[in-house]
């Protein structure tokens, strides 16, 4: 008599945590998702209009209008030439006097004066643009109460170079990561939409920073992780580990800002916000930046840990303890390399400031404890702590969810063949 059945249950081994852990994790993720949606509904920004800050207003109090232009010619000329900024149909006559300034004759390529020209003037000092023939630029258009139109330099035109870089980035990601890379790009778009449509307007309305940042970050994580990696217990383990680490990062960020008395007013942009948007908390804005800034690195680490644990669980004879220990070995290496990345990224962003301090003849202690540098130190410390703790947390969740494969015994092999 032969027995063709293989006793497939013996190949999986005992799973005392698997089914129950899966139900708990899925239940927690559903609950957190419901809380996230409820928080988004509660904190959803109003559609009230806000006055345009003074530096961004035109003469009539509206938004500054910019047009496209390109540099036709440049020349040295006296400062204060009367045709500067005016709408011209031909190059102006050369001015007499000492050539202390640089003039750029610019063709206007868009707007109501398209096809005409204007003249821009620069002192040639530090911080002034060095325009060359053929440069594509943006120029502001101002119309005074008498109807006279004037133009001035706004910035270089960067739209097409940036579009080109974005296209190359997308092509490379999709070419290497294929369908998963494409879904990751969609996740980036979703994250951007959440920031622009929900988080920034909510902060502008004066909502509390921690709830807004946590709700926005949670929405981003649900979309990004499941879009890029698919819906599975593996990604669910990574998501729960990331959400728990994010909450920890929020608490650490609040404690760091309170303990070090960071105000955020050392940064020029924050001062502008404080001046023109009085209902926005600068420390809250700083706190939200800390929380959102930790998303990327946490997501990277937790997904890697969950994947490692599930791969190890698929090896013959792996126990949950062996899965956890093996994944933690990988996690320690990941922590070491990612912490360097985190700290050096913040150091790179503060490089101009550090350069100024290096020539200011100030003591190292004064430099490190100044608010501008202290913000970066606190940001790095918060991100590093949350990163380090996310590894064992996510690894433990994944080890409980993954089903270790029991070793195949000779008896099992005999039964499967008879």
Buried (B, 14 or more C-beta within 10 A) or exposed (E): EEEEEEEEEBBEBEBEBBEEBBEBBBEBBEEBBEEBBEBBEEBBBEEEEEEBEEEEEBEEEEEBBBBBBBBEEBEEBBBEBEBBBBBBEEBBEEBEEEBEBBBBBBBBBBBEBEEBBBBBBBEEEEEEBEBEEEBBBBBBBBBEEEEEBBBEBBEEBEEEEEEEEEEEEBEEBBEEBEEBBBBBBEBBEBBEEBBEEBBBBBBBBBBBBBBBBBBBBBBBBBBBBBBBBEEEBBBBBBBBBBBBBBBBBBBBBBEBBEEBEBBBBBBEEBEBBBEBBEEBBBBBBBBBBBBBBBBBBBBBBBBBBBBBBBBBBEEEEBBBEBBBEBBBEBBEEBBEEBBEEBBEBBBEEBEEBBEEBEEEEEEEEEBEEBBBBBBBBBBBBBBBBBBBBBBBBBBBBBBBBBBBBBEEEEEBEEBBEE
